[in-house]
């Protein structure tokens, strides 16, 4: 089974925060860099998104599906 992968824009939309807030966590080393990179772009997994949400004090609704709005 393949794992879903996300780019910064996908993460910011899912968490409803500006992309620069997510980037700031990595620039200031508040979070460890994601393990995956493609070129010079961070590639995020579901686990990365959970860590970002925790660092931003956001409750992540796990029951929400990507297509649901």
PyMOL Python script that loads the backbone (N, CA, C, O; Angstrom):
from pymol import cmd

cmd.read_pdbstr("""\
ATOM      1  N   UNK A   1       0.841  -1.179   0.000  1.00  0.00           N
ATOM      2  CA  UNK A   1       0.000   0.000   0.000  1.00  0.00           C
ATOM      3  C   UNK A   1       0.882   1.236   0.000  1.00  0.00           C
ATOM      4  O   UNK A   1       1.802   1.343   0.811  1.00  0.00           O
ATOM      5  N   UNK A   2       0.613   2.157  -0.889  1.00  0.00           N
ATOM      6  CA  UNK A   2       1.444   3.351  -0.980  1.00  0.00           C
ATOM      7  C   UNK A   2       0.920   4.445  -0.045  1.00  0.00           C
ATOM      8  O   UNK A   2      -0.280   4.564   0.199  1.00  0.00           O
ATOM      9  N   UNK A   3       1.854   5.228   0.460  1.00  0.00           N
ATOM     10  CA  UNK A   3       1.516   6.309   1.376  1.00  0.00           C
ATOM     11  C   UNK A   3       1.259   7.592   0.586  1.00  0.00           C
ATOM     12  O   UNK A   3       1.932   7.858  -0.410  1.00  0.00           O
ATOM     13  N   UNK A   4       0.293   8.379   1.030  1.00  0.00           N
ATOM     14  CA  UNK A   4      -0.027   9.650   0.387  1.00  0.00           C
ATOM     15  C   UNK A   4       1.085  10.650   0.674  1.00  0.00           C
ATOM     16  O   UNK A   4       1.553  10.751   1.808  1.00  0.00           O
ATOM     17  N   UNK A   5       1.506  11.383  -0.340  1.00  0.00           N
ATOM     18  CA  UNK A   5       2.557  12.390  -0.203  1.00  0.00           C
ATOM     19  C   UNK A   5       1.984  13.762  -0.525  1.00  0.00           C
ATOM     20  O   UNK A   5       1.087  13.888  -1.359  1.00  0.00           O
ATOM     21  N   UNK A   6       2.508  14.798   0.145  1.00  0.00           N
ATOM     22  CA  UNK A   6       1.970  16.146   0.011  1.00  0.00           C
ATOM     23  C   UNK A   6       3.093  17.149  -0.196  1.00  0.00           C
ATOM     24  O   UNK A   6       4.215  16.943   0.267  1.00  0.00           O
ATOM     25  N   UNK A   7       2.784  18.235  -0.893  1.00  0.00           N
ATOM     26  CA  UNK A   7       3.682  19.379  -1.015  1.00  0.00           C
ATOM     27  C   UNK A   7       3.249  20.435  -0.001  1.00  0.00           C
ATOM     28  O   UNK A   7       2.213  20.292   0.648  1.00  0.00           O
ATOM     29  N   UNK A   8       4.039  21.483   0.131  1.00  0.00           N
ATOM     30  CA  UNK A   8       3.772  22.534   1.107  1.00  0.00           C
ATOM     31  C   UNK A   8       2.373  23.137   0.946  1.00  0.00           C
ATOM     32  O   UNK A   8       1.679  23.357   1.938  1.00  0.00           O
ATOM     33  N   UNK A   9       1.962  23.401  -0.273  1.00  0.00           N
ATOM     34  CA  UNK A   9       0.636  23.969  -0.509  1.00  0.00           C
ATOM     35  C   UNK A   9      -0.480  23.060  -0.031  1.00  0.00           C
ATOM     36  O   UNK A   9      -1.475  23.525   0.524  1.00  0.00           O
ATOM     37  N   UNK A  10      -0.310  21.750  -0.249  1.00  0.00           N
ATOM     38  CA  UNK A  10      -1.302  20.785   0.213  1.00  0.00           C
ATOM     39  C   UNK A  10      -1.403  20.798   1.735  1.00  0.00           C
ATOM     40  O   UNK A  10      -2.500  20.759   2.294  1.00  0.00           O
ATOM     41  N   UNK A  11      -0.254  20.853   2.397  1.00  0.00           N
ATOM     42  CA  UNK A  11      -0.220  20.860   3.858  1.00  0.00           C
ATOM     43  C   UNK A  11      -0.880  22.120   4.397  1.00  0.00           C
ATOM     44  O   UNK A  11      -1.677  22.053   5.332  1.00  0.00           O
ATOM     45  N   UNK A  12      -0.555  23.258   3.817  1.00  0.00           N
ATOM     46  CA  UNK A  12      -1.119  24.512   4.317  1.00  0.00           C
ATOM     47  C   UNK A  12      -2.635  24.554   4.116  1.00  0.00           C
ATOM     48  O   UNK A  12      -3.351  25.079   4.969  1.00  0.00           O
ATOM     49  N   UNK A  13      -3.131  24.015   3.012  1.00  0.00           N
ATOM     50  CA  UNK A  13      -4.580  23.957   2.811  1.00  0.00           C
ATOM     51  C   UNK A  13      -5.235  23.002   3.798  1.00  0.00           C
ATOM     52  O   UNK A  13      -6.295  23.303   4.349  1.00  0.00           O
ATOM     53  N   UNK A  14      -4.615  21.866   4.020  1.00  0.00           N
ATOM     54  CA  UNK A  14      -5.187  20.876   4.933  1.00  0.00           C
ATOM     55  C   UNK A  14      -5.252  21.404   6.364  1.00  0.00           C
ATOM     56  O   UNK A  14      -6.208  21.123   7.086  1.00  0.00           O
ATOM     57  N   UNK A  15      -4.240  22.168   6.775  1.00  0.00           N
ATOM     58  CA  UNK A  15      -4.205  22.708   8.132  1.00  0.00           C
ATOM     59  C   UNK A  15      -4.815  24.101   8.228  1.00  0.00           C
ATOM     60  O   UNK A  15      -4.972  24.641   9.323  1.00  0.00           O
ATOM     61  N   UNK A  16      -5.158  24.683   7.078  1.00  0.00           N
ATOM     62  CA  UNK A  16      -5.741  26.017   7.014  1.00  0.00           C
ATOM     63  C   UNK A  16      -4.823  27.073   7.642  1.00  0.00           C
ATOM     64  O   UNK A  16      -5.259  27.896   8.447  1.00  0.00           O
ATOM     65  N   UNK A  17      -3.560  27.029   7.260  1.00  0.00           N
ATOM     66  CA  UNK A  17      -2.567  28.021   7.697  1.00  0.00           C
ATOM     67  C   UNK A  17      -1.792  28.497   6.469  1.00  0.00           C
ATOM     68  O   UNK A  17      -1.771  27.828   5.436  1.00  0.00           O
ATOM     69  N   UNK A  18      -1.166  29.643   6.597  1.00  0.00           N
ATOM     70  CA  UNK A  18      -0.346  30.163   5.510  1.00  0.00           C
ATOM     71  C   UNK A  18       0.908  29.300   5.344  1.00  0.00           C
ATOM     72  O   UNK A  18       1.450  28.812   6.335  1.00  0.00           O
ATOM     73  N   UNK A  19       1.375  29.106   4.112  1.00  0.00           N
ATOM     74  CA  UNK A  19       2.566  28.271   3.887  1.00  0.00           C
ATOM     75  C   UNK A  19       3.796  28.758   4.648  1.00  0.00           C
ATOM     76  O   UNK A  19       4.616  27.943   5.071  1.00  0.00           O
ATOM     77  N   UNK A  20       3.939  30.075   4.830  1.00  0.00           N
ATOM     78  CA  UNK A  20       5.137  30.572   5.506  1.00  0.00           C
ATOM     79  C   UNK A  20       5.176  30.160   6.979  1.00  0.00           C
ATOM     80  O   UNK A  20       6.256  30.100   7.567  1.00  0.00           O
ATOM     81  N   UNK A  21       4.029  29.877   7.581  1.00  0.00           N
ATOM     82  CA  UNK A  21       4.021  29.424   8.970  1.00  0.00           C
ATOM     83  C   UNK A  21       4.602  28.021   9.091  1.00  0.00           C
ATOM     84  O   UNK A  21       5.288  27.703  10.062  1.00  0.00           O
ATOM     85  N   UNK A  22       4.319  27.188   8.097  1.00  0.00           N
ATOM     86  CA  UNK A  22       4.882  25.835   8.090  1.00  0.00           C
ATOM     87  C   UNK A  22       6.388  25.913   7.829  1.00  0.00           C
ATOM     88  O   UNK A  22       7.171  25.254   8.513  1.00  0.00           O
ATOM     89  N   UNK A  23       6.787  26.704   6.859  1.00  0.00           N
ATOM     90  CA  UNK A  23       8.202  26.865   6.533  1.00  0.00           C
ATOM     91  C   UNK A  23       8.989  27.397   7.730  1.00  0.00           C
ATOM     92  O   UNK A  23      10.117  26.968   7.976  1.00  0.00           O
ATOM     93  N   UNK A  24       8.395  28.329   8.471  1.00  0.00           N
ATOM     94  CA  UNK A  24       9.058  28.927   9.635  1.00  0.00           C
ATOM     95  C   UNK A  24       9.450  27.872  10.663  1.00  0.00           C
ATOM     96  O   UNK A  24      10.489  27.998  11.311  1.00  0.00           O
ATOM     97  N   UNK A  25       8.637  26.838  10.818  1.00  0.00           N
ATOM     98  CA  UNK A  25       8.959  25.773  11.776  1.00  0.00           C
ATOM     99  C   UNK A  25      10.261  25.065  11.406  1.00  0.00           C
ATOM    100  O   UNK A  25      11.012  24.637  12.284  1.00  0.00           O
ATOM    101  N   UNK A  26      10.521  24.946  10.131  1.00  0.00           N
ATOM    102  CA  UNK A  26      11.741  24.266   9.676  1.00  0.00           C
ATOM    103  C   UNK A  26      12.942  25.204   9.653  1.00  0.00           C
ATOM    104  O   UNK A  26      14.054  24.797   9.988  1.00  0.00           O
ATOM    105  N   UNK A  27      12.726  26.444   9.262  1.00  0.00           N
ATOM    106  CA  UNK A  27      13.820  27.412   9.208  1.00  0.00           C
ATOM    107  C   UNK A  27      14.375  27.683  10.605  1.00  0.00           C
ATOM    108  O   UNK A  27      15.583  27.840  10.781  1.00  0.00           O
ATOM    109  N   UNK A  28      13.486  27.736  11.592  1.00  0.00           N
ATOM    110  CA  UNK A  28      13.913  27.988  12.974  1.00  0.00           C
ATOM    111  C   UNK A  28      14.276  26.706  13.716  1.00  0.00           C
ATOM    112  O   UNK A  28      14.587  26.738  14.906  1.00  0.00           O
ATOM    113  N   UNK A  29      14.235  25.587  13.012  1.00  0.00           N
ATOM    114  CA  UNK A  29      14.593  24.270  13.550  1.00  0.00           C
ATOM    115  C   UNK A  29      13.724  23.839  14.728  1.00  0.00           C
ATOM    116  O   UNK A  29      14.185  23.127  15.621  1.00  0.00           O
ATOM    117  N   UNK A  30      12.472  24.272  14.725  1.00  0.00           N
ATOM    118  CA  UNK A  30      11.531  23.809  15.736  1.00  0.00           C
ATOM    119  C   UNK A  30      11.058  22.399  15.413  1.00  0.00           C
ATOM    120  O   UNK A  30      10.613  21.666  16.297  1.00  0.00           O
ATOM    121  N   UNK A  31      11.157  22.023  14.136  1.00  0.00           N
ATOM    122  CA  UNK A  31      10.836  20.671  13.701  1.00  0.00           C
ATOM    123  C   UNK A  31      11.984  20.127  12.864  1.00  0.00           C
ATOM    124  O   UNK A  31      12.688  20.872  12.182  1.00  0.00           O
ATOM    125  N   UNK A  32      12.153  18.820  12.932  1.00  0.00           N
ATOM    126  CA  UNK A  32      13.143  18.146  12.095  1.00  0.00           C
ATOM    127  C   UNK A  32      12.635  18.137  10.650  1.00  0.00           C
ATOM    128  O   UNK A  32      11.443  17.951  10.405  1.00  0.00           O
ATOM    129  N   UNK A  33      13.538  18.336   9.712  1.00  0.00           N
ATOM    130  CA  UNK A  33      13.170  18.349   8.290  1.00  0.00           C
ATOM    131  C   UNK A  33      12.508  17.024   7.893  1.00  0.00           C
ATOM    132  O   UNK A  33      12.882  15.970   8.407  1.00  0.00           O
ATOM    133  N   UNK A  34      11.527  17.071   6.980  1.00  0.00           N
ATOM    134  CA  UNK A  34      10.934  15.825   6.481  1.00  0.00           C
ATOM    135  C   UNK A  34      12.013  14.971   5.808  1.00  0.00           C
ATOM    136  O   UNK A  34      12.972  15.495   5.241  1.00  0.00           O
ATOM    137  N   UNK A  35      11.841  13.679   5.880  1.00  0.00           N
ATOM    138  CA  UNK A  35      12.845  12.772   5.311  1.00  0.00           C
ATOM    139  C   UNK A  35      12.870  12.815   3.793  1.00  0.00           C
ATOM    140  O   UNK A  35      13.917  12.589   3.186  1.00  0.00           O
ATOM    141  N   UNK A  36      11.743  13.100   3.177  1.00  0.00           N
ATOM    142  CA  UNK A  36      11.670  13.080   1.720  1.00  0.00           C
ATOM    143  C   UNK A  36      11.840  14.470   1.134  1.00  0.00           C
ATOM    144  O   UNK A  36      11.296  15.452   1.639  1.00  0.00           O
ATOM    145  N   UNK A  37      12.609  14.528   0.054  1.00  0.00           N
ATOM    146  CA  UNK A  37      12.764  15.766  -0.716  1.00  0.00           C
ATOM    147  C   UNK A  37      12.794  15.374  -2.184  1.00  0.00           C
ATOM    148  O   UNK A  37      13.285  14.308  -2.555  1.00  0.00           O
ATOM    149  N   UNK A  38      12.266  16.249  -2.992  1.00  0.00           N
ATOM    150  CA  UNK A  38      12.312  16.063  -4.433  1.00  0.00           C
ATOM    151  C   UNK A  38      12.862  17.349  -5.004  1.00  0.00           C
ATOM    152  O   UNK A  38      12.188  18.379  -5.000  1.00  0.00           O
ATOM    153  N   UNK A  39      14.083  17.288  -5.494  1.00  0.00           N
ATOM    154  CA  UNK A  39      14.758  18.521  -5.887  1.00  0.00           C
ATOM    155  C   UNK A  39      15.054  19.302  -4.622  1.00  0.00           C
ATOM    156  O   UNK A  39      15.752  18.814  -3.733  1.00  0.00           O
ATOM    157  N   UNK A  40      14.533  20.495  -4.539  1.00  0.00           N
ATOM    158  CA  UNK A  40      14.714  21.308  -3.342  1.00  0.00           C
ATOM    159  C   UNK A  40      13.383  21.517  -2.622  1.00  0.00           C
ATOM    160  O   UNK A  40      13.237  22.462  -1.846  1.00  0.00           O
ATOM    161  N   UNK A  41      12.412  20.637  -2.877  1.00  0.00           N
ATOM    162  CA  UNK A  41      11.084  20.767  -2.282  1.00  0.00           C
ATOM    163  C   UNK A  41      10.883  19.713  -1.202  1.00  0.00           C
ATOM    164  O   UNK A  41      11.247  18.549  -1.368  1.00  0.00           O
ATOM    165  N   UNK A  42      10.301  20.145  -0.101  1.00  0.00           N
ATOM    166  CA  UNK A  42       9.966  19.207   0.972  1.00  0.00           C
ATOM    167  C   UNK A  42       8.749  18.387   0.545  1.00  0.00           C
ATOM    168  O   UNK A  42       7.784  18.921  -0.003  1.00  0.00           O
ATOM    169  N   UNK A  43       8.812  17.101   0.802  1.00  0.00           N
ATOM    170  CA  UNK A  43       7.688  16.203   0.540  1.00  0.00           C
ATOM    171  C   UNK A  43       7.210  15.705   1.900  1.00  0.00           C
ATOM    172  O   UNK A  43       7.983  15.118   2.657  1.00  0.00           O
ATOM    173  N   UNK A  44       5.937  15.938   2.210  1.00  0.00           N
ATOM    174  CA  UNK A  44       5.392  15.629   3.520  1.00  0.00           C
ATOM    175  C   UNK A  44       4.545  14.362   3.482  1.00  0.00           C
ATOM    176  O   UNK A  44       3.884  14.069   2.487  1.00  0.00           O
ATOM    177  N   UNK A  45       4.578  13.622   4.582  1.00  0.00           N
ATOM    178  CA  UNK A  45       3.733  12.447   4.771  1.00  0.00           C
ATOM    179  C   UNK A  45       2.662  12.793   5.799  1.00  0.00           C
ATOM    180  O   UNK A  45       2.667  13.887   6.364  1.00  0.00           O
ATOM    181  N   UNK A  46       1.751  11.867   6.038  1.00  0.00           N
ATOM    182  CA  UNK A  46       0.715  12.087   7.048  1.00  0.00           C
ATOM    183  C   UNK A  46       1.330  12.285   8.430  1.00  0.00           C
ATOM    184  O   UNK A  46       0.831  13.084   9.223  1.00  0.00           O
ATOM    185  N   UNK A  47       2.398  11.570   8.720  1.00  0.00           N
ATOM    186  CA  UNK A  47       3.088  11.736  10.006  1.00  0.00           C
ATOM    187  C   UNK A  47       3.687  13.123  10.149  1.00  0.00           C
ATOM    188  O   UNK A  47       3.636  13.714  11.228  1.00  0.00           O
ATOM    189  N   UNK A  48       4.254  13.647   9.069  1.00  0.00           N
ATOM    190  CA  UNK A  48       4.799  15.009   9.087  1.00  0.00           C
ATOM    191  C   UNK A  48       3.694  16.024   9.361  1.00  0.00           C
ATOM    192  O   UNK A  48       3.889  16.977  10.116  1.00  0.00           O
ATOM    193  N   UNK A  49       2.539  15.815   8.745  1.00  0.00           N
ATOM    194  CA  UNK A  49       1.416  16.739   8.933  1.00  0.00           C
ATOM    195  C   UNK A  49       0.948  16.716  10.385  1.00  0.00           C
ATOM    196  O   UNK A  49       0.609  17.762  10.940  1.00  0.00           O
ATOM    197  N   UNK A  50       0.925  15.560  10.993  1.00  0.00           N
ATOM    198  CA  UNK A  50       0.541  15.464  12.409  1.00  0.00           C
ATOM    199  C   UNK A  50       1.526  16.228  13.290  1.00  0.00           C
ATOM    200  O   UNK A  50       1.115  16.912  14.227  1.00  0.00           O
ATOM    201  N   UNK A  51       2.820  16.118  12.998  1.00  0.00           N
ATOM    202  CA  UNK A  51       3.834  16.840  13.781  1.00  0.00           C
ATOM    203  C   UNK A  51       3.704  18.356  13.580  1.00  0.00           C
ATOM    204  O   UNK A  51       3.866  19.121  14.531  1.00  0.00           O
ATOM    205  N   UNK A  52       3.421  18.781  12.379  1.00  0.00           N
ATOM    206  CA  UNK A  52       3.242  20.210  12.099  1.00  0.00           C
ATOM    207  C   UNK A  52       2.020  20.733  12.853  1.00  0.00           C
ATOM    208  O   UNK A  52       2.079  21.788  13.485  1.00  0.00           O
ATOM    209  N   UNK A  53       0.920  19.995  12.784  1.00  0.00           N
ATOM    210  CA  UNK A  53      -0.301  20.409  13.474  1.00  0.00           C
ATOM    211  C   UNK A  53      -0.057  20.522  14.972  1.00  0.00           C
ATOM    212  O   UNK A  53      -0.533  21.461  15.611  1.00  0.00           O
ATOM    213  N   UNK A  54       0.671  19.587  15.526  1.00  0.00           N
ATOM    214  CA  UNK A  54       0.993  19.622  16.953  1.00  0.00           C
ATOM    215  C   UNK A  54       1.842  20.846  17.295  1.00  0.00           C
ATOM    216  O   UNK A  54       1.593  21.515  18.298  1.00  0.00           O
ATOM    217  N   UNK A  55       2.834  21.137  16.472  1.00  0.00           N
ATOM    218  CA  UNK A  55       3.714  22.292  16.720  1.00  0.00           C
ATOM    219  C   UNK A  55       2.956  23.607  16.621  1.00  0.00           C
ATOM    220  O   UNK A  55       3.311  24.583  17.283  1.00  0.00           O
ATOM    221  N   UNK A  56       1.902  23.638  15.790  1.00  0.00           N
ATOM    222  CA  UNK A  56       1.099  24.850  15.621  1.00  0.00           C
ATOM    223  C   UNK A  56      -0.137  24.867  16.522  1.00  0.00           C
ATOM    224  O   UNK A  56      -0.972  25.767  16.426  1.00  0.00           O
ATOM    225  N   UNK A  57      -0.246  23.862  17.402  1.00  0.00           N
ATOM    226  CA  UNK A  57      -1.400  23.735  18.303  1.00  0.00           C
ATOM    227  C   UNK A  57      -2.726  23.689  17.542  1.00  0.00           C
ATOM    228  O   UNK A  57      -3.697  24.349  17.911  1.00  0.00           O
ATOM    229  N   UNK A  58      -2.739  22.898  16.478  1.00  0.00           N
ATOM    230  CA  UNK A  58      -3.935  22.712  15.663  1.00  0.00           C
ATOM    231  C   UNK A  58      -4.433  21.290  15.888  1.00  0.00           C
ATOM    232  O   UNK A  58      -3.659  20.334  15.853  1.00  0.00           O
ATOM    233  N   UNK A  59      -5.733  21.168  16.118  1.00  0.00           N
ATOM    234  CA  UNK A  59      -6.330  19.844  16.248  1.00  0.00           C
ATOM    235  C   UNK A  59      -6.622  19.318  14.856  1.00  0.00           C
ATOM    236  O   UNK A  59      -7.375  19.921  14.092  1.00  0.00           O
ATOM    237  N   UNK A  60      -6.023  18.200  14.542  1.00  0.00           N
ATOM    238  CA  UNK A  60      -6.182  17.610  13.216  1.00  0.00           C
ATOM    239  C   UNK A  60      -7.325  16.611  13.264  1.00  0.00           C
ATOM    240  O   UNK A  60      -7.271  15.639  14.017  1.00  0.00           O
ATOM    241  N   UNK A  61      -8.345  16.841  12.475  1.00  0.00           N
ATOM    242  CA  UNK A  61      -9.501  15.958  12.423  1.00  0.00           C
ATOM    243  C   UNK A  61      -9.162  14.794  11.504  1.00  0.00           C
ATOM    244  O   UNK A  61      -9.193  14.926  10.280  1.00  0.00           O
ATOM    245  N   UNK A  62      -8.839  13.656  12.104  1.00  0.00           N
ATOM    246  CA  UNK A  62      -8.412  12.487  11.331  1.00  0.00           C
ATOM    247  C   UNK A  62      -9.539  11.894  10.498  1.00  0.00           C
ATOM    248  O   UNK A  62      -9.278  11.183   9.528  1.00  0.00           O
ATOM    249  N   UNK A  63     -10.795  12.176  10.860  1.00  0.00           N
ATOM    250  CA  UNK A  63     -11.912  11.587  10.116  1.00  0.00           C
ATOM    251  C   UNK A  63     -12.195  12.340   8.829  1.00  0.00           C
ATOM    252  O   UNK A  63     -12.906  11.834   7.961  1.00  0.00           O
ATOM    253  N   UNK A  64     -11.649  13.543   8.691  1.00  0.00           N
ATOM    254  CA  UNK A  64     -11.887  14.343   7.485  1.00  0.00           C
ATOM    255  C   UNK A  64     -11.107  13.744   6.309  1.00  0.00           C
ATOM    256  O   UNK A  64      -9.901  13.513   6.396  1.00  0.00           O
ATOM    257  N   UNK A  65     -11.793  13.510   5.260  1.00  0.00           N
ATOM    258  CA  UNK A  65     -11.163  12.977   4.048  1.00  0.00           C
ATOM    259  C   UNK A  65     -10.730  14.137   3.163  1.00  0.00           C
ATOM    260  O   UNK A  65     -11.262  15.241   3.281  1.00  0.00           O
ATOM    261  N   UNK A  66      -9.776  13.896   2.285  1.00  0.00           N
ATOM    262  CA  UNK A  66      -9.228  14.930   1.420  1.00  0.00           C
ATOM    263  C   UNK A  66     -10.296  15.572   0.547  1.00  0.00           C
ATOM    264  O   UNK A  66     -10.246  16.781   0.317  1.00  0.00           O
ATOM    265  N   UNK A  67     -11.259  14.803   0.054  1.00  0.00           N
ATOM    266  CA  UNK A  67     -12.280  15.340  -0.835  1.00  0.00           C
ATOM    267  C   UNK A  67     -13.396  16.063  -0.107  1.00  0.00           C
ATOM    268  O   UNK A  67     -14.124  16.838  -0.728  1.00  0.00           O
ATOM    269  N   UNK A  68     -13.555  15.835   1.203  1.00  0.00           N
ATOM    270  CA  UNK A  68     -14.618  16.465   1.983  1.00  0.00           C
ATOM    271  C   UNK A  68     -14.285  17.917   2.264  1.00  0.00           C
ATOM    272  O   UNK A  68     -13.127  18.263   2.501  1.00  0.00           O
ATOM    273  N   UNK A  69     -15.269  18.738   2.236  1.00  0.00           N
ATOM    274  CA  UNK A  69     -15.096  20.157   2.567  1.00  0.00           C
ATOM    275  C   UNK A  69     -16.199  20.613   3.471  1.00  0.00           C
ATOM    276  O   UNK A  69     -16.232  21.779   3.864  1.00  0.00           O
TER     277      UNK A  69
END
""", "prot")
cmd.dss("prot")
cmd.show_as("cartoon", "prot")
cmd.util.cbc("prot")
cmd.orient("prot")
